[in-house]
Amino acid sequence: MDPSVHFITVAARDLDAARRFYGALGWEPRHDVPGEIVFYRSAAGQLLGFFDAESFARDAGTPGAAPTTTGVTLSHNVGSREAVVALVAAMVAAGGTVRKEPQEGEFGGVFHAHVADPNGLVWEVAHNPAWSVRADGEVDLG
């Protein structure tokens, strides 16, 4: 198997709230089916999709089940501590909820915060001076 992820699909209890949140952060839909699903480009060759929770459950073969997202964070790395604070503020203004205020992390010299989107998907916003994201999108772990 080629080591790549092309789609990340999240069950959205409130699809319109997801559209408002990501739209307020400047994300442009790549494919949008009102009432069903919306996809955003999350990296080169990768889409992040929000699928209506009821439709998600039917598609997963578990109709009536309430899908949840736990034990997962999506991470966005920025170039400075100030950029962490600024992005967290923008995410809150867009409808996100701070789960962990910007602060020193326990591991690896990271300064980070956790923000949940309106459907509970948790984003880690981080600055690690030893790590960087190159212009081609590749992550350099130092």
Steps between C-alpha positions, in 0.01 A plus 500: 500500500622848412549686833251780442159613620279649231180563694429562866124490555340618822140451610348846548202545730461851357621521142410867465705587810798321341454706183486825699803412713733394219370773269577762768856363510533548125454138390334464159274200435631268226171312479181588683171309505261698725352286777744216432875570482763768444867443413793739554859464380706430812833427329633421157311190390281494811143605577332550836130421477209567731217251447156545654508275811183306414623436145844408639343240731296346216808494275700331779231234536393623844174687436367678808840500672643832610856512358758672717858613452725418796869454555587689181640845435574664171809718532587825330853626552583870490822700503485664843337505842322821401356323197360228730323764710370685192366186330330382820327841523387472135367149560303616805359795303393249232308289755767272645538413868835507677571167669857592601621858513827586321780373723823306520448136407622209706711358219755611243521875561161567343279801579143406415126516559200279426186640339186300417307589188118530533464122453761409761793425268808607695777698335842537656651834401872471564839662469805277539822686421670170409234411239395679186270464203687554175359694205413171327287397801742239634554499875861518616538352848844649549 
